[in-house]
Every structure is written in C-alpha cells, then in structure tokens.
Amino acid sequence: YKKRAGTENLPGIVGFGKACELAGLNLDSHIKKVKEIRDYFLTEIQRNVADVDINGGMEHRLPGNLNIIFNYVEGEALILYMDIKGIYASTGSACSSASFSASHVLAAMGLSLEKAYSSVRFTIGDFTTKEDIDYAVEEITNIIEKLRTISPYSNDNKMKTAQKCNCQAQ
C-alpha cells in the first residue's frame, strides 16, 4: 500500500543466483553430512536419555530437523536450561516462536497436549560438529534428570504423591 516500484537490487539478485548455484553444487554432500550428524545426535540421545520419542518419521524429514518428545518434562523448562548452557532449540516452529500454545503441527499429528508440550525441535546445520553434539547430549541428559525429579508428569512422582496422600496413582 502506497508503495511504488523502484530500481531492482541487481547486485542482490545476482548474488542470490550465485548462492543458489553454489548450494546446488554441494547439495548432496550437505544433505549427507547433516543427516549423519542428526542421526548421531538421535542415537546418542536415545542411548543416554530414557523415555524419548521422535515426532514424525525419519525418512521424510528435512535432513537437519529433529523433533523429540522428552516424556515427563515440560519443553519450555528444558529450553531455558539448555539456553543457559549455550544449546539453542525450540518448542515450536520459527513462525510461532512468539506463542506459548502447543505446536499446531504436533496437534494435527494427534499428539496429546502433554506430549506436544514435552516436544523440542532441534536444527542441525553445516557448522554443527560431533563435539557440539556430544556436549549437547551430556548437558541435556543432566538437565532431563534434574527436571524429571521435579516433574508432576513423572510416573515416579505420581507414585510418591499417591503414597503421601494414601491414594492410588492413575
């Protein structure tokens, strides 16, 4: 509205074209490298953290994308603790980063609210190394252990609460 055409950004257009050309040349090696790092991350998380699930299938996903359910943990709490350790992830998509509601994509996939709120999205990039992954897995393992000890969703904590009130855990 109230805008008019101007001179096109010719250097920007040419630069973008060259960037696309270069990305296309390295696309196969990029995909292979990022998938290897992502799969290594998943393997290490599954080896070190109990009660995790993957959102979506592994075959038809972006190579650098991994969305994990950390059962019995609130995703936003995990994000805050990871942030302190220099590990950056998200509980939703980039386009809904200002929202505190559960991911509409995970809801559409049929996840319960509890599982959706326990989900964290990780992105692996060109500069992510195995050393980065090892650090992240170690810190995430420690954070998950801490958060599960205080989680109201934990089966152990449900049993402790049931014993304190002399009732049965559901």
C-alpha positions in Angstrom: 0.0 0.0 0.0 1.3 3.4 -1.0 4.5 1.8 -2.3 5.8 2.1 -5.8 8.3 0.1 -7.8 11.9 1.2 -7.7 15.2 0.1 -9.1 15.7 -3.6 -8.7 18.5 -4.7 -6.4 20.6 -6.1 -9.3 23.7 -7.0 -7.1 21.4 -8.7 -4.6 19.7 -10.7 -7.4 23.0 -11.8 -9.0 24.4 -12.7 -5.6 21.3 -14.7 -4.7 21.6 -16.5 -8.1 25.2 -17.4 -7.4 24.4 -18.6 -3.9 21.7 -20.9 -5.3 24.2 -22.2 -7.9 26.8 -23.0 -5.2 24.2 -24.5 -2.9 23.1 -26.8 -5.7 26.6 -28.0 -6.4 27.1 -29.0 -2.8 23.6 -30.2 -2.0 24.2 -33.9 -1.9 27.3 -33.6 0.3 25.5 -31.1 2.6 22.5 -33.4 3.0 24.7 -36.4 3.7 26.8 -34.6 6.3 23.8 -33.0 8.1 21.9 -36.3 8.2 24.9 -38.1 9.7 25.2 -35.5 12.4 21.4 -35.6 13.0 21.3 -39.4 13.2 24.3 -39.4 15.5 22.5 -36.9 17.8 19.4 -39.1 17.9 21.3 -42.2 18.6 23.2 -40.6 21.5 20.0 -39.1 22.9 18.3 -42.5 22.8 21.3 -44.1 24.3 21.6 -41.6 27.2 18.0 -40.5 27.9 15.2 -42.8 28.8 11.6 -42.3 27.7 12.1 -40.3 24.5 10.1 -40.5 21.3 10.5 -39.0 17.9 7.8 -36.9 16.3 7.3 -37.9 12.7 9.1 -40.5 10.6 12.8 -40.3 9.9 12.5 -41.0 6.2 10.5 -37.9 5.0 12.0 -35.1 7.0 14.5 -32.3 6.4 18.0 -33.5 6.9 18.8 -31.1 9.7 15.5 -31.4 11.6 14.8 -33.5 14.7 11.8 -33.1 16.9 12.0 -35.2 20.1 9.5 -35.8 22.9 11.2 -35.8 26.3 8.4 -37.6 28.2 7.7 -36.3 31.7 9.5 -33.0 31.0 8.0 -29.6 30.2 9.7 -28.5 26.9 9.9 -24.8 27.9 11.7 -25.6 31.1 14.2 -27.7 29.1 14.7 -24.9 26.6 15.5 -22.4 29.4 18.1 -24.8 31.0 19.6 -25.5 27.6 19.8 -21.8 26.8 22.0 -21.3 29.9 24.3 -24.0 28.6 24.5 -22.4 25.1 22.3 -25.1 23.5 19.6 -23.5 21.4 16.4 -25.3 20.3 12.7 -24.5 20.2 9.4 -26.0 21.3 7.6 -24.9 18.1 8.2 -23.7 14.6 10.0 -20.5 13.9 6.8 -18.9 12.6 5.1 -19.5 16.0 8.0 -18.5 18.3 6.0 -15.8 20.0 3.3 -18.2 21.0 3.2 -20.3 24.2 0.5 -22.6 22.8 1.3 -26.2 21.8 2.6 -26.7 18.2 -0.4 -26.8 15.8 1.6 -29.2 13.7 2.1 -31.7 16.6 -1.6 -31.3 17.5 -2.6 -32.0 13.9 -0.4 -35.2 14.1 -2.7 -36.3 17.0 -0.3 -35.8 19.9 -1.7 -35.2 23.4 -1.1 -31.8 24.9 1.3 -33.4 27.4 3.4 -34.9 24.6 3.2 -31.7 22.5 4.4 -29.6 25.4 7.2 -32.1 26.0 8.5 -31.8 22.5 11.6 -29.9 21.4 12.8 -29.1 17.9 16.5 -29.3 17.1 18.1 -28.0 14.0 21.5 -29.3 12.8 23.4 -27.1 10.4 26.6 -27.1 8.3 28.7 -26.0 11.2 27.4 -28.4 13.8 30.1 -30.9 14.8 30.1 -34.2 16.7 31.8 -32.4 19.5 28.9 -30.0 19.7 26.5 -33.0 19.7 28.5 -34.7 22.5 28.4 -31.6 24.6 24.6 -31.1 24.0 23.8 -34.7 24.8 25.8 -34.6 28.1 24.1 -31.4 29.1 20.6 -32.4 28.0 21.0 -35.7 29.9 21.8 -33.9 33.1 19.0 -31.3 32.6 16.4 -34.1 31.9 17.5 -35.9 35.0 17.0 -32.8 37.1 13.7 -31.8 35.5 12.2 -35.3 35.9 12.9 -35.3 39.6 10.5 -32.4 39.9 8.1 -33.2 37.1 4.4 -33.7 38.1 4.1 -35.9 35.0 6.8 -38.5 36.1 5.4 -41.9 37.0 7.8 -42.0 40.0 6.4 -38.6 41.2 2.8 -39.7 40.7 3.6 -42.8 42.9 5.2 -40.6 45.5 2.2 -38.2 45.5 -0.2 -41.1 45.8 1.8 -42.6 48.7 1.8 -39.2 50.5 -2.0 -38.8 50.2 -2.7 -42.6 50.7 -4.4 -42.9 47.3 -3.7 -44.7 44.1 -1.7 -43.2 41.2 -3.6 -43.0 37.9 
